[in-house]
């Protein structure tokens, strides 16, 4: 959808995608006013611009984007990312246990196979 919009308007690689009526880069207050108006028009409770950043961070964590990459994209250290968004990582212990179990099962199968072949190093 966005790609089509950009192509239709012939937006160049160095052009601003979002700009004010005068063609300038939007300020924080421009974004806040536009978002407030959009929420009111949609009958939606007010959302802050920061809420989108928080949603993006949470989505990257849930999507298993490597923490170093998610932190880089957000301009955080990994430590700040983890301490700020720890709630998004709830339930990770279940997935971690399943991953470790899968590795252990593969290792056990390899050991049993080696013993059957007589190639065990133990």
C-alpha positions in Angstrom: 0.0 0.0 0.0 2.7 2.5 1.0 4.9 1.4 -2.0 2.0 2.2 -4.4 1.4 5.6 -2.7 5.2 6.4 -3.1 5.2 5.3 -6.7 2.1 7.2 -7.6 3.5 10.4 -6.2 7.0 9.8 -7.6 8.6 10.3 -4.2 12.4 10.2 -4.7 14.9 8.4 -2.4 16.0 11.8 -0.9 12.5 13.3 -0.6 10.6 13.5 2.6 7.8 10.9 2.8 5.9 12.9 5.3 6.0 16.7 5.2 4.0 19.8 6.2 1.9 21.9 3.8 5.0 23.9 3.2 7.1 20.9 2.4 9.1 20.9 5.6 9.9 18.1 8.0 7.1 17.7 10.5 7.8 18.8 14.1 6.8 16.8 17.2 3.8 19.1 17.6 2.7 18.5 13.9 2.7 14.7 14.6 0.8 15.1 17.9 -1.9 17.3 16.3 -2.3 15.1 13.3 -2.6 12.0 15.5 -5.0 13.6 17.9 -7.2 14.7 15.0 -7.0 11.2 13.4 -8.0 9.5 16.7 -10.9 12.0 17.1 -12.1 11.4 13.5 -12.0 7.6 14.0 -13.7 7.8 17.4 -10.7 6.1 18.9 -9.1 7.0 22.3 -6.1 9.3 22.0 -2.8 7.6 21.2 0.6 9.2 21.7 3.3 9.0 19.0 5.4 7.2 21.6 2.8 4.4 21.8 3.8 3.5 18.2 7.4 3.2 19.2 6.5 1.0 22.2 4.3 -1.2 19.9 7.1 -1.5 17.4 9.6 -2.6 20.1 7.1 -5.1 21.5 6.4 -6.5 18.1 10.1 -6.9 17.3 10.6 -8.8 20.6 7.6 -11.0 20.0 8.8 -11.7 16.4 12.1 -12.8 17.8 14.2 -10.1 16.1 17.6 -10.5 17.7 17.8 -8.2 20.7 20.9 -6.4 19.4 19.2 -5.5 16.1 16.0 -4.4 17.9 18.0 -2.2 20.2 20.0 -0.7 17.3 16.7 0.2 15.5 15.3 1.8 18.6 18.6 3.6 19.5 18.8 1.7 22.8 21.5 -0.5 24.3 20.4 -4.1 24.7 20.3 -3.6 28.5 17.9 -0.7 28.1 15.7 -2.6 25.7 15.5 -5.6 28.0 14.8 -3.6 31.1 12.2 -1.4 29.4 10.3 -4.1 27.5 10.8 -7.1 29.8 7.0 -7.6 30.0 7.0 -8.5 26.2 9.3 -11.4 27.0 7.0 -13.2 29.4 6.6 -16.8 28.5 10.1 -17.0 27.0 11.0 -19.7 29.5 8.6 -22.1 27.9 10.1 -21.5 24.4 13.6 -21.7 25.8 12.9 -25.1 27.5 11.5 -26.4 24.2 14.6 -25.3 22.3 17.0 -26.9 24.8 14.9 -30.1 24.8 15.2 -30.2 21.0 19.0 -29.9 21.1 19.2 -32.5 23.8 17.0 -34.9 21.8 19.2 -34.5 18.8 22.4 -35.0 20.9 20.9 -38.2 22.4 20.0 -39.5 19.0 23.5 -38.8 17.7 25.1 -40.6 20.7 22.8 -43.7 20.3 23.5 -43.7 16.6 27.3 -43.6 17.2 27.1 -46.4 19.8 25.2 -48.5 17.3 27.9 -47.9 14.7 30.6 -48.6 17.1 32.0 -45.1 16.6 31.3 -43.7 20.1 34.2 -41.7 21.6 33.1 -42.3 25.2 
